[in-house]
Structures are given as structure tokens and as C-alpha cells.
Amino acid sequence: MMTSPTILAFDTSAAHCAAALRSDGSLLDVREESMARGQAERLMPLLEEVLAGQGLGWRDLDAIAVGVGPGNFTGIRISVAAARGLALSLGVPAVGVSNFEVWAADAPCLICLDAPREQAFVQMFEADGSRGAPRLLQPDAPVDDLRRDGLRLVGPAAPRLAERLKGEPVEAEPPVLPARIAEIAARKLADGAESGRPAPLYVRPADAAPPRDPAPLILP
């Protein structure tokens, strides 16, 4: 696979619209705009600005990278749909990168991310390269299966979970999200990882409940 591809990475999984451009192993540009809404309207213009700033166009890209969550449901859908559409139209691979991967440090470690209502998203990264299933940790849920001697906790939710999990929170600078997404995607491509159809990583159910009324009958 490409050893030093030109990758456009982006993320709208939180209250932001973020993008980065990486080529030949170097970060060319990174931008992040805070916004609670409007990512769907802002994303494509932002990506075009990032490319134009380096004198590049869509056809200069070798791959697309996208943050797949966990995070805001609507934001994740926006960026994943955009990534799949761009990859299909340009004929390039699309690589999904989770927020757990963005924060992952030297394994073994438990990645701990903030979730709504004092909950946390957690995922175990083992020393042998394997990973536990991502899960939503409720404030009062049993955690015996997550406890182990000397467990390293990494991520923004690590300090508040340290006592509960009997673990050791690791102090780490928050990663530059789109830059890390691009970096991890480049590594996945170099390793020959499967790409092309990134999927949202939701972990928790949607806040909106499905309608109780049956769906209307659609006539042929």
C-alpha cells in the first residue's frame, strides 16, 4: 500500500468541525472550528479551504480519513457519510479512526472518554495488540472486570475513574484530533488494513426514542 500518501482527515464527532492534511509523512495543515451546530454546511467548504491552502485539489488525494466516534450521533453521521461519498467519487480508500485509537498510548491501557450524564466510554488496549469491546460505563455499573493491578487509565475521563477502577491515570496532552486521525490512517494504510467503508462507532443508544406508532404502509 502507499507508504507516504496524501491524506485528508476530518472529524465532526463533537462540537467542532476539524480537518487536517498530511502528505509524505508530514502534517501540512490542521484546522479546528468550534461549533455546536452547522457542521453539515461547514464541512465541505472547510475541506476545500484546507486543500486550496496547499495548492491541491481533490484529485491530488490518495486517501480519506475520518473520525468515527464515539461522540455526537448527528456529527458522526455527517463526517462518515462525507468520507464514504468522497472515497467513492475519487476512487480512493477511506479509513475510519475511533476516538479510542486517537487517545491510545502504550498498551496495556484503558482508554476513558467522557460521555453524557457522568457516564464514560471505555475500551481496553492490550499489550499483544488486541482490544476489548468498546462499552458505555454507567456511573453505578460494576467494574470488577475492568480492574487489574497497575492498570493505566488514559483519556479525559481517566482522573474521575481512577479511584473507582483502582487504576493509575496517565497525564497526557490532549491530541490534536484531526492530525492524529491522519497519522493513524497513514499507519493503517501502510499495514494494509481494510478500508473503504468506515462505519459510525456509537457505543450508546440514541437519545431520541423511536416513534410508538407503526410506520405507514408504503404502496408499491
Residue frames as a rotation matrix with the C-alpha (Angstrom) as fourth column:
MET 1
0.583 0.812 0.000 0.00
0.812 -0.583 0.000 0.00
0.000 0.000 -1.000 0.00
MET 2
0.518 -0.347 0.782 1.04
0.119 -0.876 -0.468 3.67
0.847 0.335 -0.413 -0.26
THR 3
-0.055 -0.629 -0.776 3.93
0.933 0.244 -0.264 4.38
0.355 -0.738 0.573 2.10
SER 4
-0.725 -0.186 -0.663 3.51
0.471 -0.837 -0.280 8.19
-0.503 -0.515 0.694 2.26
PRO 5
-0.248 0.720 0.648 0.06
0.927 -0.017 0.374 9.04
0.280 0.694 -0.663 0.93
THR 6
-0.920 0.152 0.361 -1.62
-0.188 -0.980 -0.066 12.41
0.344 -0.129 0.930 0.79
ILE 7
-0.464 0.729 -0.503 -4.47
0.823 0.565 0.060 12.10
0.328 -0.386 -0.862 3.27
LEU 8
-0.545 0.439 0.714 -7.30
-0.418 -0.881 0.222 14.48
0.727 -0.178 0.664 4.06
ALA 9
-0.627 0.280 -0.727 -8.67
0.682 0.649 -0.338 13.79
0.377 -0.708 -0.598 7.54
PHE 10
-0.563 0.477 0.675 -11.70
-0.455 -0.861 0.229 15.29
0.690 -0.178 0.702 9.25
ASP 11
-0.693 0.331 -0.641 -13.98
0.672 0.619 -0.407 14.92
0.262 -0.712 -0.651 12.24
THR 12
-0.486 0.608 0.628 -17.34
-0.490 -0.784 0.380 16.29
0.724 -0.123 0.679 13.40
SER 13
-0.211 0.379 -0.901 -17.99
0.501 0.833 0.233 13.89
0.839 -0.402 -0.366 16.29
ALA 14
-0.270 0.117 -0.956 -18.13
0.907 -0.303 -0.293 16.73
-0.323 -0.946 -0.024 18.85
ALA 15
0.719 0.598 -0.355 -18.97
0.491 -0.798 -0.350 20.44
-0.493 0.078 -0.867 18.88
HIS 16
-0.055 -0.781 -0.622 -16.43
-0.341 -0.571 0.747 21.24
-0.938 0.253 -0.235 16.20
CYS 17
0.991 0.100 0.083 -15.56
0.044 0.343 -0.938 20.93
-0.123 0.934 0.336 12.55
ALA 18
0.350 -0.936 0.050 -11.94
-0.485 -0.135 0.864 19.78
-0.801 -0.326 -0.501 12.26
ALA 19
0.997 -0.068 0.038 -9.67
0.066 0.480 -0.875 18.87
0.041 0.875 0.483 9.37
ALA 20
0.271 -0.962 -0.035 -6.03
-0.389 -0.142 0.910 18.06
-0.880 -0.233 -0.413 8.67
LEU 21
0.926 -0.093 -0.367 -3.94
-0.334 0.254 -0.908 17.43
0.177 0.963 0.204 5.59
ARG 22
0.352 -0.814 0.462 -0.98
-0.355 0.340 0.871 15.05
-0.866 -0.471 -0.169 5.71
SER 23
0.972 -0.090 -0.217 1.45
-0.182 0.298 -0.937 14.22
0.149 0.950 0.273 2.90
ASP 24
0.293 -0.918 -0.266 4.83
-0.041 0.266 -0.963 12.47
0.955 0.293 0.040 2.65
GLY 25
0.011 -0.253 -0.967 4.70
0.839 0.528 -0.128 11.80
0.544 -0.811 0.218 6.37
SER 26
-0.918 -0.355 -0.176 4.31
0.395 -0.784 -0.478 15.47
0.032 -0.509 0.860 7.31
LEU 27
0.072 0.944 -0.323 1.37
0.883 -0.211 -0.419 17.48
-0.463 -0.255 -0.849 8.58
LEU 28
-0.598 -0.283 0.750 0.69
0.709 -0.623 0.330 20.27
0.374 0.729 0.573 6.07
ASP 29
-0.618 0.477 0.625 -2.30
-0.461 -0.864 0.203 21.92
0.636 -0.163 0.754 7.71
VAL 30
-0.573 0.538 -0.619 -4.70
0.765 0.621 -0.168 21.43
0.294 -0.570 -0.767 10.60
ARG 31
-0.739 0.420 0.528 -7.80
-0.395 -0.904 0.166 23.43
0.546 -0.086 0.833 11.44
GLU 32
-0.558 0.617 -0.555 -10.49
0.795 0.589 -0.144 23.16
0.237 -0.522 -0.820 14.07
GLU 33
-0.701 0.432 0.568 -13.53
-0.327 -0.902 0.283 25.40
0.634 0.013 0.773 14.38
SER 34
-0.904 0.419 -0.086 -15.78
0.256 0.369 -0.894 25.21
-0.342 -0.830 -0.441 17.43
MET 35
-0.613 0.782 -0.118 -19.47
-0.697 -0.464 0.547 24.98
0.373 0.417 0.829 16.62
ALA 36
-0.591 0.487 0.644 -22.47
-0.386 0.530 -0.755 23.43
-0.709 -0.694 -0.125 18.33
ARG 37
0.345 0.696 0.630 -24.33
0.409 0.493 -0.768 23.07
-0.845 0.523 -0.115 15.04
GLY 38
0.761 0.028 -0.648 -23.84
-0.487 -0.635 -0.599 23.71
-0.429 0.772 -0.470 11.34
GLN 39
-0.193 -0.908 0.373 -21.15
-0.314 0.417 0.853 21.09
-0.930 0.047 -0.366 10.71
ALA 40
0.151 0.313 0.938 -23.03
0.693 0.643 -0.326 19.73
-0.705 0.699 -0.120 7.70
GLU 41
0.955 0.250 0.159 -22.91
0.290 -0.679 -0.674 23.13
-0.060 0.690 -0.721 5.99
ARG 42
0.697 -0.710 -0.100 -19.35
-0.648 -0.684 0.334 23.96
-0.306 -0.168 -0.937 7.03
LEU 43
0.420 -0.598 0.682 -17.51
0.061 0.769 0.637 20.67
-0.905 -0.226 0.359 6.45
MET 44
0.490 -0.232 0.840 -17.07
0.846 0.359 -0.394 20.68
-0.211 0.904 0.372 2.67
PRO 45
0.865 -0.222 0.449 -16.07
-0.003 -0.898 -0.439 24.37
0.501 0.379 -0.778 2.43
LEU 46
0.671 -0.649 0.360 -13.54
-0.593 -0.177 0.786 23.79
-0.446 -0.740 -0.503 5.21
LEU 47
0.380 -0.525 0.761 -12.03
0.410 0.834 0.371 20.81
-0.829 0.171 0.532 3.38
GLU 48
0.664 -0.099 0.741 -11.79
0.714 -0.208 -0.668 22.81
0.221 0.973 -0.067 0.17
GLU 49
0.880 -0.355 0.316 -10.05
-0.403 -0.909 0.103 25.62
0.250 -0.218 -0.943 2.05
VAL 50
0.516 -0.710 0.479 -7.51
-0.279 0.389 0.878 23.19
-0.810 -0.586 0.003 3.51
LEU 51
0.357 -0.356 0.864 -6.72
0.789 0.610 -0.075 21.77
-0.500 0.708 0.498 0.08
ALA 52
0.779 -0.005 0.628 -6.58
0.453 -0.688 -0.568 25.17
0.435 0.726 -0.533 -1.61
GLY 53
0.890 -0.441 0.118 -4.24
-0.407 -0.649 0.643 26.46
-0.207 -0.620 -0.757 1.08
GLN 54
0.087 -0.878 0.471 -1.66
-0.088 0.464 0.881 23.91
-0.992 -0.118 -0.037 -0.10
GLY 55
-0.260 -0.146 -0.954 -2.37
-0.896 -0.333 0.295 24.38
-0.361 0.932 -0.044 -3.79
LEU 56
-0.978 -0.068 0.199 -4.02
-0.020 0.973 0.232 20.97
-0.209 0.223 -0.952 -4.02
GLY 57
-0.268 0.929 -0.256 -7.30
-0.919 -0.167 0.357 19.66
0.288 0.331 0.898 -5.37
TRP 58
0.495 0.583 0.644 -9.48
-0.762 0.647 0.000 16.66
-0.416 -0.491 0.765 -4.69
ARG 59
0.946 -0.082 -0.315 -7.70
-0.150 0.750 -0.645 14.55
0.289 0.657 0.697 -7.32
ASP 60
0.007 -0.994 0.113 -4.39
-0.600 -0.094 -0.795 15.00
0.800 -0.062 -0.597 -5.50
LEU 61
0.128 0.111 0.986 -5.62
-0.971 0.216 0.101 12.90
-0.202 -0.970 0.135 -2.57
ASP 62
-0.628 -0.379 -0.679 -4.57
-0.485 0.874 -0.038 9.29
0.608 0.305 -0.733 -2.06
ALA 63
-0.506 0.458 -0.731 -6.92
0.689 0.725 -0.022 8.59
0.520 -0.515 -0.682 0.84
ILE 64
0.028 0.605 0.796 -9.63
-0.438 -0.708 0.554 9.97
0.899 -0.364 0.245 3.10
ALA 65
-0.716 -0.198 -0.670 -9.56
0.485 0.549 -0.681 9.57
0.502 -0.812 -0.297 6.89
VAL 66
-0.076 0.800 0.596 -12.49
-0.345 -0.582 0.737 10.19
0.936 -0.149 0.320 9.19
GLY 67
-0.908 -0.125 0.399 -13.26
-0.415 0.148 -0.898 10.14
0.053 -0.981 -0.186 12.89
VAL 68
-0.439 0.747 -0.499 -15.97
0.000 0.556 0.831 7.57
0.898 0.365 -0.244 13.57
GLY 69
0.483 0.644 0.593 -16.70
-0.575 -0.277 0.770 8.39
0.660 -0.713 0.237 17.22
PRO 70
-0.058 0.970 -0.237 -17.92
0.989 0.088 0.120 7.74
0.138 -0.228 -0.964 19.79
GLY 71
-0.944 -0.176 -0.278 -19.49
0.223 -0.963 -0.151 11.16
-0.241 -0.205 0.949 20.15
ASN 72
-0.342 0.841 -0.419 -22.42
-0.528 -0.541 -0.655 13.13
-0.777 -0.002 0.629 18.81
PHE 73
-0.039 0.386 0.921 -24.70
0.463 0.824 -0.326 10.91
-0.885 0.414 -0.211 16.71
THR 74
0.887 0.461 0.031 -25.53
0.250 -0.423 -0.871 13.51
-0.388 0.780 -0.491 14.07
GLY 75
0.497 -0.775 -0.391 -21.96
-0.770 -0.601 0.214 14.75
-0.401 0.195 -0.895 13.84
ILE 76
-0.376 -0.636 0.674 -20.60
-0.243 0.770 0.590 11.24
-0.894 0.058 -0.444 13.34
ARG 77
0.277 0.562 0.779 -23.11
0.631 0.505 -0.589 10.54
-0.725 0.655 -0.214 10.57
ILE 78
0.896 0.056 -0.440 -22.19
-0.217 -0.811 -0.544 13.78
-0.387 0.583 -0.714 8.80
SER 79
0.129 -0.954 -0.271 -18.48
-0.900 -0.227 0.373 13.06
-0.417 0.196 -0.888 8.57
VAL 80
-0.426 -0.272 0.863 -18.75
-0.035 0.958 0.284 9.32
-0.904 0.090 -0.418 7.90
ALA 81
0.552 0.686 0.474 -21.23
0.512 0.170 -0.842 9.89
-0.659 0.707 -0.257 5.07
ALA 82
0.808 -0.312 -0.500 -18.97
-0.520 -0.777 -0.355 12.58
-0.278 0.546 -0.790 3.62
ALA 83
-0.195 -0.958 0.210 -15.93
-0.725 0.285 0.626 10.30
-0.660 -0.030 -0.751 3.83
ARG 84
-0.228 0.161 0.960 -17.67
0.356 0.932 -0.072 7.41
-0.906 0.326 -0.269 2.10
GLY 85
0.812 0.576 0.094 -19.04
0.322 -0.309 -0.895 9.69
-0.486 0.757 -0.436 -0.61
LEU 86
0.566 -0.676 -0.471 -15.68
-0.756 -0.653 0.030 11.31
-0.328 0.340 -0.881 -1.28
ALA 87
-0.365 -0.740 0.565 -13.86
-0.431 0.672 0.602 7.98
-0.825 -0.024 -0.564 -1.35
LEU 88
0.126 0.508 0.852 -16.36
0.557 0.675 -0.484 6.57
-0.821 0.535 -0.198 -3.82
SER 89
0.941 0.323 -0.105 -16.28
0.115 -0.592 -0.798 9.58
-0.320 0.738 -0.594 -6.12
LEU 90
0.475 -0.839 -0.265 -12.48
-0.856 -0.511 0.083 9.92
-0.205 0.188 -0.961 -6.05
GLY 91
0.790 -0.146 -0.595 -11.72
-0.148 0.897 -0.416 6.21
0.595 0.417 0.687 -6.21
VAL 92
-0.352 -0.910 0.220 -9.51
-0.455 -0.039 -0.889 6.31
0.818 -0.414 -0.401 -3.10
PRO 93
-0.292 0.233 -0.928 -9.65
0.666 0.745 -0.023 4.39
0.686 -0.625 -0.373 0.19
ALA 94
0.194 0.367 0.910 -11.45
-0.542 -0.733 0.411 5.77
0.817 -0.573 0.056 3.22
VAL 95
-0.451 -0.461 -0.764 -10.15
0.414 0.650 -0.637 4.87
0.791 -0.603 -0.102 6.68
GLY 96
0.614 0.704 0.357 -12.14
-0.086 -0.389 0.917 5.17
0.784 -0.594 -0.178 9.89
VAL 97
-0.571 -0.792 -0.218 -10.35
0.258 0.080 -0.963 6.05
0.780 -0.606 0.158 13.13
SER 98
0.463 0.788 -0.405 -12.03
0.630 0.029 0.776 5.94
0.623 -0.615 -0.483 16.53
ASN 99
0.530 -0.216 0.820 -11.53
-0.521 -0.846 0.114 8.40
0.670 -0.487 -0.560 19.35
PHE 100
0.922 -0.265 0.283 -10.23
-0.077 0.589 0.804 5.47
-0.380 -0.763 0.523 21.40
GLU 101
0.519 -0.755 0.401 -7.42
0.853 0.424 -0.305 4.98
0.061 0.500 0.864 18.87
VAL 102
0.464 -0.307 0.831 -6.67
0.118 -0.908 -0.401 8.71
0.878 0.284 -0.385 18.91
TRP 103
0.606 -0.154 0.781 -6.03
-0.748 -0.444 0.493 8.57
0.270 -0.883 -0.384 22.68
ALA 104
0.970 -0.151 -0.193 -4.35
0.193 0.955 0.224 5.15
0.150 -0.255 0.955 22.77
ALA 105
0.415 -0.879 0.236 -0.98
-0.909 -0.411 0.068 5.18
0.037 -0.243 -0.969 24.50
ASP 106
-0.593 -0.707 -0.386 1.47
-0.655 0.702 -0.279 2.41
0.468 0.088 -0.879 25.32
ALA 107
0.537 0.807 -0.248 -0.58
-0.553 0.558 0.619 -0.72
0.637 -0.195 0.746 25.95
PRO 108
-0.321 0.939 -0.126 -1.88
0.841 0.344 0.418 -2.19
0.436 0.028 -0.900 28.13
CYS 109
-0.984 0.109 -0.141 -4.16
-0.023 -0.862 -0.506 0.69
-0.177 -0.495 0.851 28.99
LEU 110
-0.168 0.981 0.100 -7.82
0.945 0.189 -0.268 1.53
-0.282 0.050 -0.958 29.34
ILE 111
-0.878 -0.050 0.475 -8.95
0.268 -0.875 0.403 4.47
0.396 0.481 0.782 27.24
CYS 112
-0.272 0.760 -0.591 -11.51
0.888 -0.038 -0.458 6.55
-0.371 -0.649 -0.664 29.15
LEU 113
-0.844 0.054 0.534 -13.56
0.299 -0.780 0.550 9.16
0.446 0.624 0.642 27.30
ASP 114
-0.803 0.584 -0.121 -16.27
-0.220 -0.478 -0.850 11.46
-0.554 -0.656 0.513 28.63
ALA 115
-0.689 0.710 0.145 -19.88
0.519 0.345 0.782 10.57
0.505 0.614 -0.606 27.83
PRO 116
-0.272 0.642 0.717 -23.14
-0.394 -0.754 0.526 12.36
0.878 -0.139 0.458 28.72
ARG 117
0.621 0.709 0.334 -24.66
-0.529 0.065 0.846 12.25
0.577 -0.703 0.416 32.21
GLU 118
0.235 -0.644 0.728 -21.45
-0.937 0.048 0.345 11.32
-0.258 -0.764 -0.592 34.09
GLN 119
0.899 0.019 0.438 -21.02
0.076 0.977 -0.198 8.20
-0.432 0.211 0.877 32.00
ALA 120
0.012 -0.935 -0.355 -17.81
-0.707 -0.259 0.658 7.21
-0.707 0.244 -0.664 30.24
PHE 121
0.895 0.064 -0.441 -16.83
-0.389 0.593 -0.705 5.44
0.217 0.803 0.556 27.04
VAL 122
0.197 -0.863 0.466 -14.08
-0.739 0.182 0.649 2.89
-0.644 -0.472 -0.602 27.73
GLN 123
0.919 -0.012 -0.393 -12.04
-0.261 0.729 -0.632 0.42
0.295 0.684 0.667 25.72
MET 124
0.586 -0.725 0.361 -9.15
-0.176 0.321 0.931 -1.82
-0.791 -0.609 0.061 26.77
PHE 125
0.694 -0.519 -0.499 -5.99
-0.569 0.030 -0.822 -1.90
0.442 0.854 -0.274 24.62
GLU 126
0.916 -0.308 0.257 -3.86
0.050 0.724 0.688 -4.96
-0.398 -0.617 0.679 25.42
ALA 127
0.152 -0.968 -0.201 -0.10
-0.533 -0.251 0.808 -5.36
-0.832 -0.015 -0.554 25.12
ASP 128
-0.445 -0.327 0.834 -0.49
0.373 0.779 0.504 -8.05
-0.814 0.535 -0.225 22.44
GLY 129
-0.989 0.039 -0.140 -2.37
-0.139 -0.531 0.836 -5.66
-0.042 0.847 0.531 20.15
SER 130
-0.462 0.882 -0.093 -5.83
0.731 0.438 0.523 -6.99
0.502 0.174 -0.847 20.94
ARG 131
-0.844 0.274 0.461 -8.65
-0.395 -0.899 -0.189 -4.77
0.363 -0.341 0.867 22.16
GLY 132
-0.718 0.695 -0.034 -11.68
0.470 0.448 -0.761 -5.19
-0.514 -0.562 -0.648 24.33
ALA 133
-0.157 0.759 0.632 -15.10
0.901 -0.152 0.406 -4.24
0.404 0.633 -0.660 23.09
PRO 134
-0.848 -0.040 0.528 -15.95
-0.085 -0.974 -0.210 -0.53
0.523 -0.223 0.823 23.45
ARG 135
-0.192 0.821 -0.538 -18.54
0.879 0.388 0.277 -0.01
0.436 -0.420 -0.796 26.14
LEU 136
-0.037 0.311 0.950 -20.54
-0.245 -0.924 0.293 2.68
0.969 -0.221 0.110 27.88
LEU 137
-0.615 -0.279 -0.737 -19.75
0.606 0.431 -0.669 2.71
0.504 -0.858 -0.096 31.59
GLN 138
0.407 0.846 0.344 -22.68
0.254 -0.466 0.847 3.80
0.877 -0.258 -0.405 33.75
PRO 139
-0.030 -0.455 0.890 -21.93
-0.685 -0.639 -0.350 5.75
0.728 -0.620 -0.292 36.97
ASP 140
0.130 0.160 0.978 -23.15
-0.941 0.330 0.071 2.88
-0.312 -0.930 0.194 39.17
ALA 141
0.769 0.165 -0.617 -22.21
-0.460 0.813 -0.356 -0.09
0.443 0.558 0.701 36.98
PRO 142
0.781 -0.538 0.317 -19.97
0.039 0.548 0.836 -2.85
-0.623 -0.640 0.449 38.40
VAL 143
0.704 -0.597 -0.384 -16.38
-0.673 -0.390 -0.628 -2.54
0.226 0.701 -0.676 37.21
ASP 144
0.497 -0.532 0.686 -14.70
-0.384 0.574 0.723 -5.63
-0.778 -0.623 0.081 38.68
ASP 145
0.678 -0.200 0.708 -13.96
0.605 0.699 -0.382 -6.98
-0.418 0.687 0.594 35.21
LEU 146
0.790 -0.376 0.484 -12.01
0.155 -0.641 -0.752 -3.82
0.593 0.669 -0.449 34.35
ARG 147
0.747 -0.506 0.431 -9.83
-0.654 -0.444 0.613 -3.72
-0.119 -0.740 -0.662 37.44
ARG 148
0.743 -0.619 -0.256 -6.29
0.533 0.778 -0.333 -5.05
0.405 0.111 0.908 37.38
ASP 149
0.504 -0.618 -0.604 -3.08
0.568 -0.290 0.770 -4.23
-0.651 -0.731 0.205 39.24
GLY 150
-0.424 -0.813 -0.400 -1.28
0.284 -0.539 0.793 -1.23
-0.860 0.222 0.459 37.81
LEU 151
0.135 0.541 0.830 -3.92
0.973 0.086 -0.214 -0.55
-0.187 0.836 -0.515 35.17
ARG 152
-0.837 -0.438 -0.328 -3.06
0.335 -0.884 0.326 2.63
-0.433 0.163 0.886 33.24
LEU 153
0.265 0.961 0.081 -6.01
0.806 -0.175 -0.566 4.89
-0.529 0.215 -0.821 32.51
VAL 154
-0.823 -0.569 -0.003 -5.70
0.434 -0.632 0.643 7.28
-0.368 0.527 0.766 29.57
GLY 155
-0.405 0.665 0.627 -8.07
0.667 -0.255 0.701 9.99
0.625 0.702 -0.340 28.36
PRO 156
-0.534 0.179 0.826 -10.14
-0.315 -0.949 0.002 12.90
0.785 -0.260 0.563 29.63
ALA 157
0.556 0.808 0.197 -12.30
-0.528 0.159 0.834 10.70
0.643 -0.568 0.514 31.89
ALA 158
0.049 -0.617 -0.785 -9.30
0.321 0.754 -0.573 8.92
0.946 -0.224 0.235 33.46
PRO 159
-0.804 -0.444 0.395 -8.92
-0.209 -0.410 -0.888 11.14
0.556 -0.797 0.237 36.56
ARG 160
-0.208 0.795 0.570 -12.54
-0.974 -0.222 -0.047 10.74
0.090 -0.565 0.820 37.67
LEU 161
0.724 0.475 -0.501 -12.47
-0.471 0.870 0.144 6.97
0.504 0.132 0.853 37.10
ALA 162
-0.205 -0.958 -0.201 -9.13
-0.481 0.277 -0.832 6.33
0.852 -0.074 -0.518 38.79
GLU 163
-0.629 -0.030 0.777 -10.41
-0.769 0.173 -0.616 5.62
-0.116 -0.984 -0.132 42.30
ARG 164
0.394 0.900 0.187 -13.35
-0.823 0.437 -0.363 3.60
-0.408 -0.011 0.913 41.08
LEU 165
0.854 -0.094 -0.511 -11.20
-0.298 0.718 -0.630 1.40
0.426 0.690 0.585 38.84
LYS 166
0.758 -0.639 0.134 -8.21
0.034 0.244 0.969 1.34
-0.652 -0.730 0.206 41.22
GLY 167
0.564 -0.528 0.634 -6.10
0.818 0.251 -0.518 2.45
0.114 0.811 0.574 38.27
GLU 168
-0.155 -0.734 -0.661 -3.35
0.587 -0.606 0.536 4.97
-0.794 -0.306 0.525 37.58
PRO 169
0.869 0.493 0.033 -4.38
0.329 -0.527 -0.784 7.95
-0.369 0.692 -0.620 35.44
VAL 170
-0.145 -0.922 0.359 -1.74
0.939 -0.013 0.344 8.89
-0.312 0.387 0.868 32.88
GLU 171
0.310 0.174 -0.935 -1.17
0.043 -0.985 -0.169 12.59
-0.950 0.012 -0.313 32.35
ALA 172
-0.412 -0.394 0.822 -1.21
0.819 0.236 0.523 13.25
-0.400 0.888 0.225 28.62
GLU 173
-0.734 0.139 -0.664 -1.64
-0.304 -0.942 0.140 16.28
-0.607 0.305 0.734 26.42
PRO 174
0.346 0.905 0.246 -4.94
-0.017 0.268 -0.963 16.17
-0.938 0.329 0.108 24.53
PRO 175
-0.457 -0.550 0.699 -4.15
0.664 0.312 0.680 15.02
-0.592 0.774 0.223 20.99
VAL 176
-0.520 0.293 -0.802 -4.76
-0.635 -0.761 0.134 17.29
-0.571 0.579 0.581 18.01
LEU 177
0.116 0.688 0.716 -7.70
-0.190 0.723 -0.664 15.24
-0.975 -0.059 0.215 16.82
PRO 178
0.925 0.313 -0.216 -7.63
-0.272 0.146 -0.951 15.57
-0.266 0.938 0.220 13.01
ALA 179
0.169 -0.942 -0.290 -3.83
-0.953 -0.081 -0.293 15.35
0.253 0.326 -0.911 12.94
ARG 180
-0.518 -0.329 0.789 -3.90
-0.625 0.776 -0.087 12.09
-0.584 -0.538 -0.608 14.92
ILE 181
0.511 0.758 0.405 -6.66
-0.163 0.548 -0.820 10.73
-0.844 0.353 0.404 12.70
ALA 182
0.794 -0.270 -0.545 -4.49
-0.589 -0.118 -0.800 11.38
0.152 0.956 -0.252 9.64
GLU 183
-0.234 -0.957 0.173 -1.42
-0.968 0.214 -0.130 9.84
0.087 -0.197 -0.976 11.31
ILE 184
-0.307 0.179 0.935 -3.25
-0.407 0.863 -0.299 6.69
-0.860 -0.472 -0.193 12.39
ALA 185
0.778 0.628 0.002 -4.89
-0.226 0.283 -0.932 6.34
-0.586 0.725 0.363 8.96
ALA 186
0.421 -0.709 -0.566 -1.47
-0.861 -0.115 -0.496 6.52
0.286 0.696 -0.659 7.29
ARG 187
-0.558 -0.632 0.538 -0.24
-0.786 0.610 -0.099 3.74
-0.265 -0.479 -0.837 9.55
LYS 188
0.112 0.690 0.715 -3.29
-0.217 0.719 -0.660 1.61
-0.970 -0.081 0.230 8.81
LEU 189
0.871 0.193 -0.452 -2.81
-0.461 -0.001 -0.887 2.06
-0.172 0.981 0.088 5.07
ALA 190
-0.012 -0.967 -0.256 0.87
-0.957 0.085 -0.276 1.14
0.289 0.241 -0.926 5.34
ASP 191
-0.625 -0.172 0.761 -0.11
-0.553 0.786 -0.276 -2.00
-0.551 -0.594 -0.587 7.27
GLY 192
-0.897 0.289 -0.335 -2.60
-0.165 0.484 0.860 -2.96
0.410 0.826 -0.386 4.58
ALA 193
-0.741 0.671 0.027 -5.65
0.127 0.179 -0.976 -2.54
-0.659 -0.719 -0.218 6.78
GLU 194
-0.380 0.711 0.592 -9.03
0.922 0.238 0.306 -2.93
0.077 0.662 -0.745 5.13
SER 195
-0.713 0.138 -0.687 -10.54
0.075 -0.959 -0.272 0.39
-0.697 -0.245 0.674 4.13
GLY 196
-0.921 0.327 0.210 -13.30
0.181 -0.119 0.976 1.88
0.344 0.938 0.050 2.03
ARG 197
0.022 0.996 0.086 -16.43
0.151 -0.088 0.985 1.74
0.988 -0.009 -0.152 4.18
PRO 198
-0.940 -0.340 0.030 -15.89
0.037 -0.190 -0.981 3.38
0.339 -0.921 0.191 7.58
ALA 199
0.007 0.971 -0.238 -18.84
0.491 0.204 0.847 2.94
0.871 -0.123 -0.476 9.92
PRO 200
0.124 0.102 0.987 -20.01
-0.618 -0.770 0.157 5.05
0.776 -0.629 -0.033 12.88
LEU 201
-0.554 -0.275 -0.786 -18.99
0.475 0.671 -0.570 3.85
0.684 -0.689 -0.241 16.34
TYR 202
0.095 0.744 0.662 -21.96
-0.241 -0.628 0.740 4.75
0.966 -0.230 0.120 18.50
VAL 203
-0.841 -0.472 -0.265 -21.42
0.056 0.411 -0.910 2.60
0.538 -0.780 -0.320 21.68
ARG 204
-0.787 0.604 -0.128 -24.55
0.103 -0.076 -0.992 4.02
-0.609 -0.793 -0.002 23.34
PRO 205
-0.202 0.797 0.569 -28.16
0.973 0.230 0.024 4.07
-0.112 0.559 -0.822 22.08
ALA 206
-0.590 0.052 0.806 -29.60
0.350 -0.883 0.313 7.24
0.728 0.467 0.503 20.62
ASP 207
-0.954 0.251 -0.164 -31.24
0.036 -0.447 -0.894 9.72
-0.298 -0.859 0.417 22.99
ALA 208
-0.407 0.841 -0.357 -34.26
-0.913 -0.391 0.119 10.04
-0.040 0.374 0.926 20.71
ALA 209
-0.481 0.333 0.811 -36.78
-0.117 0.893 -0.435 7.24
-0.869 -0.304 -0.390 21.19
PRO 210
-0.974 0.186 0.131 -38.34
0.173 0.231 0.957 5.60
0.148 0.955 -0.257 18.12
PRO 211
-0.500 0.853 0.147 -41.98
-0.827 -0.521 0.212 6.53
0.257 -0.015 0.966 17.46
ARG 212
-0.640 0.338 0.690 -44.59
-0.282 0.732 -0.620 4.30
-0.714 -0.592 -0.373 19.09
ASP 213
0.448 0.859 -0.246 -46.95
-0.547 0.046 -0.836 4.50
-0.707 0.509 0.491 16.13
PRO 214
0.197 -0.361 0.912 -46.40
0.570 0.799 0.193 1.87
-0.798 0.481 0.363 13.41
ALA 215
-0.742 -0.534 -0.405 -44.72
-0.064 -0.545 0.836 3.05
-0.667 0.646 0.370 10.24
PRO 216
0.196 0.856 -0.478 -47.10
-0.677 -0.234 -0.698 3.96
-0.709 0.461 0.534 7.41
LEU 217
0.259 -0.015 0.966 -47.71
0.462 0.880 -0.110 1.39
-0.848 0.475 0.235 4.72
ILE 218
-0.318 -0.436 -0.842 -45.76
-0.586 -0.607 0.536 2.20
-0.745 0.664 -0.063 1.57
LEU 219
0.666 0.666 0.337 -47.68
-0.106 0.532 -0.840 1.06
-0.739 0.524 0.424 -1.50
PRO 220
-0.227 -0.767 0.600 -45.76
0.599 0.376 0.707 -0.45
-0.768 0.520 0.374 -4.41
